[in-house]
């Protein structure tokens, strides 16, 4: 995926397919990729046992899948060149091997930019997240590469390394924001470490099913040691963080302080609102983001 904003593109899908083909053809690896974690979800008790064994959140999806290692790949575009880097890690996060290659941009017949995902990444402030190894968001498809087809059910997996109050939101390309967790009828309570929390849960009366319109969404997770007030979202309220789709030049700390006292906000202001509220309470705000692409069968 793209290094800064962590989205996939035509180029990243091509490189992923080539890497997968190389690994399989080498006959030294078995590649787990088609909803690998779902294999374990049929055994909830076994999955809970595995959750207690997690030592590194970055490789937890590989552990749940029954894999021995995880291959991570990123690319970064520079002046006329694209650098691709891959790292193979064991389940403790230790590096088993790595490689990188710089390619002339003129040699790549694929788009390296995903404009819709790039705009969503700016709203979700993906590049501004700090890797804190405290919260992790993924799905039953594994880790970061998320493509769902029409009719499939989406289930998110959340892990924390200490008790945290967690909030989960979906943001689509129209900047429409929906709260996924806590969901309908769910009471707010801190999620506990050493467990794998699912959204929606097995006992919930609602589910997430892929249906038109298809496209790209970003799912944003916020977490803190104290409960945070959740605002109402309305496009009738002016955005403070963004102007005409680009981030405002006003100092972000000022914007966050102003937003922290609002009960109704614009969807563009979601990240700065939560950062402002956490700042007012004097607590650390933990974040994670995940892109989800939906397509026809």
N, C-alpha and C positions, 0 to 999 in steps of 0.2 A: 504494500500500500504506500501511498505518498507519505513521506517522512513527517512533515510538519503537521498536516491536518488529518492524517490517518484515514483517508478515504481510498477506495479502489477506483480504477479507471480501466479503459480498454487496454492500456499498456500493462497494468498490474495483473489483469486477468490473463493476458498472454504469457507473461513471465511465470505466473503461478502454474499455468497449464504445462509449460515447458519443464519447470522444475519437478512437477508431479510425474510427468512422463519419464524424465531422466531417472528419478528414484525408483519407479516401478520397473523400468527396463534393466536397471542394474541388478535386479534380483537379490539385493541385499536388504531391502526394506519392504515392509507392508505399510501402505499409506492409509491412514484412517481419516476419512473426510466427509462421508455422507451421514450427517446427523450422528456423529460418534457418541455423544453423551447420552442420546436417547436409549442406547443399549443398556445403560446403567439405570436409567430412570424407571425401568420396569421393576427394579429391585431397590425400592426406596431405602430400606434398611442398609443394604450394602453401600449405597451411595452416601449415606450419612456417615458410615464408618470411614469411607474414603475422604470425606470432607475433613475429618479430624486429622488425617495424615498430611494435609496440605502444608508444605513448608514455604512455598513460593507462589503467590497469587498469579504471577505471569504464566506459569506452566500448569495451573490447576486443571484447565480443560483437558490437557494431555493425560493427566492423572486419572480423571474421571472416565476418559475414553479407553483406558487400559494401555495407553501408549508408553513407550520408554523415553521418548524425547519429542521436542517440538521444534519445527523449522520456522523461523521468523524472517520475513523479507520486507525491505523498505527501499524506496527509490527517492532520489532528490535531484531535481532539475536545476542545472546551472546555465551559464552562458554557452549555448550551443551544444551542451552535453548533458547526459543523464547518467547518474551514478547509481548502480544497483548494489545493495549489500544484503547478504544472507548470513544468518547465524543459527547453528544447531545447538540447542541447549538440553541438558538433562533435566529431570524433574525438580532438582534443587536450584535450578537457574544457572548452573555451571556451564561454561561454554565448552562444547565438544569440538567445534570447528567453525570456521567462518571464511567468507570469501566476498570480494567485491569486484565490480567491473564498471568501467566508464565507457559509455557508448556515445558516438556522435549522434546528435539529435536528428540529423538529416537521414540517418539509416533506419529510423524507427517509423514504420507506417501506421502507428497507432496513436491515439490521443493520450497524452499524459495528464490531461486536466479533466476533472469532472466538475463542471461549473455549478451544477445544482448542489452537489455535495460540498463544494468549496464555500458556497454561500451559507449552507447550514452549519459548516464547521466554524464560520465566523460568528454566527449567532450563538452556537453552543460553546464558543471560546475553547475549542479543542486544543489549539496550540498553546493556550495559556494554562492548561492543566499541569499540575506538578505530579510526577509519578511518586506517590507516597507509600505504595505497597500496603495500603490500609483497606481499600475497597476494590472490588473487581466485579465488572458487569460483563456477562456473555450470554449465550443462548444454548439451546440443546444442539445446535449445529456445531458447537465447539467454541472457537475463540473469535478472531476478528473478521473472518471472511464470511459475511452473512448475505445469502441470496435465497429468498423464499419465492415459491410459485403459488399461483392462485389456488385457494382451497386449503393450503397448509396452515397448521396452527403454530403460532409463535409463543414460546415460553422462555422468559428471561430467567437467568440464574444470577443470584447476587451472593457475594461472599464478603465478610468483614473480618478483620483481625482483632476487633474489640467491640463491645456493645455500642451500637450507633443507631440513631434515628435516620431512616433512609427515605428518600423521596425520588420517584422515578417519573420522568416526563417524556412524551414523544413529541417531536417537532417535525412537521412535514414541509414540503417545498413551498407551500403557501403561507408558511409561518404560523400555521394553526397549531396550538399547543394543547395537548391532552394529558391529564394526570393518570398514570398507570399504577402507581403505588404511593400511598395506600389507596387501594381500589374501593369500589362500592361496598359499603357495609363493613370495611376493615377498620379495626381500631389501631390507632398509632401506638406502637410499642417498639423499643429498641431491638434491632436484630442482634442475635448472639453469634459470637465467634465459634469456629469449629463446626458450622453447619452450612448446608447449601440451601439457600432460600429461593423458592420459585415464585415467579409472577407471570400469570396467575397461579395460585397454589392448587394442589389437587382437590382441596375441599371448597374452592371458590365456585360460585354459581355463574361466573362469566368466563369468557375465553376470547383470545385474539385470533381471528381468522383472516387470512390474506384475501382481499377482494379489491375490485377496481375502486378508484383509479390507482394504477401502479406507479412506482417511481422510487425515490430515495427519501428515507426518513433518518433522522438522528435521534437516538434515545439518550437522554441525559440523566445521570444519577448525581444526587447531592446527598451528603451524609454529615452528621455532626453528633457530638456527645450529648447535646441538649436538643429538645424539640424546637423546630423552627416554624414560624407562622407561614402558612401557604396562602398566597394571594389569589384573587380571582383574575382571570385573563380576559381582556377585552380589546378589540381593535379600535374601539371608540376612544380609547385613552392614548394620548400622544406618547411615542417612544422617546426615552431619554438617552438610551445607549447608542442608538443608531439614527441616522438621518439619510433618507433616500437609499437605504440598504447598505450604507457604509458606517463604520463606527464613528461616533461623534468625537470632535476634537476637545470637548470638555473633559477636564481631568476625571478619570474613572473613580477616584476615591470620593469626589464630590457627588458624582452621579449616584454611586452606591449608597451614600449617606442619605440622599434625597429619596431614593427608591425604598429604603428600609422602612419608612413610615407610611408608605402607600398600601392600601388594602386592595386596590385594583391596579394592575399594570398591563402594559402592552407585551405581547409575546416576545418581542425583540429584547425586552429587559429582564428576561428570566434569570440569566446568570448573574448579572450585576445586582439584581434584587437579593438573591440568596447570599451573595458575597457581602452585601451591605448589612443584611440581618445578622449574619454570623459575626461580622465585625462589631456590630453594636452589642452583641452578647458576649464578645470576647472569647469566642470559640473558633477552632480550626474548622474550615469547610473542606471536606474531602469530595473529590469529583471523579467521575469517569464518563466516557461517552462511547457509543457504539453506533455505527452506520448499519442500516438494514435496507436492502434493496428488494423490492417486490416486482415480480414479472409474471407474464402469462405462463401457462403450463408448457 
